[in-house]
Amino acid sequence: MEQNSEYKRALNKALVLVGHNERTAYEVKMRLVRYGFTEDTAIRVAEYLINERYINDRRYAEYYVVCYGSKRSVSRIRKELLAKGIDRDIVDDVLDACDDAEAFERALRKQLIKRGISDISETDYTSRRKIADALYRQGFSVARLNEYISDC
C-alpha cells in the first residue's frame, strides 16, 4: 500500500513537471529522485510516461535542434543532449541532417547584425576577435574561428 501511494505521488509530480516543459526520461527520473522518491519508483514512473507518450527523447532532441540549431554548434548541441540523458543513437540520428557550416554562417551573420556591421571586411582585428570569441562560446571550433579570423 505504501509503495502504491509513493508511486501515485511520484506520478503526479512527474505530470506537473512534464506539463510545464518538455523533459527527457533521464531528467524526469533525476528530478523525482531529487524530490525524495526511490529510484525504482522514478524508473517506473518514467516508463509509464514513455508508454503513454508524455515524454519522448527523440521528440525532445528534434525540438532542441530546431530551437538551438541556429545559435549553437552541432558539437555543443550533441554534448548538451547527451548530458540530458538522451541515447547516443538518437542524438546521432537527429544531428545527422544538421550542417555545422550553415549554423556557423547563421551565427556569424547574427553577430555582424548585432554589431551593426554589414561586411566583415569593414572590421578591425579587435572586432573580429570579439565576434570569434562570441562564436566560440556558442561551441564553434577554434580551428574554424582561426580560419575565419585569418581570412579577413
Buried (B, 14 or more C-beta within 10 A) or exposed (E): EEEEEBBEBBBEBBBEBBEEEEBBBBBBBBBBBEEEBBEEBBBBBBEBBBEEEBBBBBBBBBEBBEEBBBBBBBEBBBBBBEEBBBBEEBBEEBBEEBEBEEBBEBBBEBBBEEEEBEEBEEBEEEBBEEBBEBBBEBBBBEEBBEEBEEEB
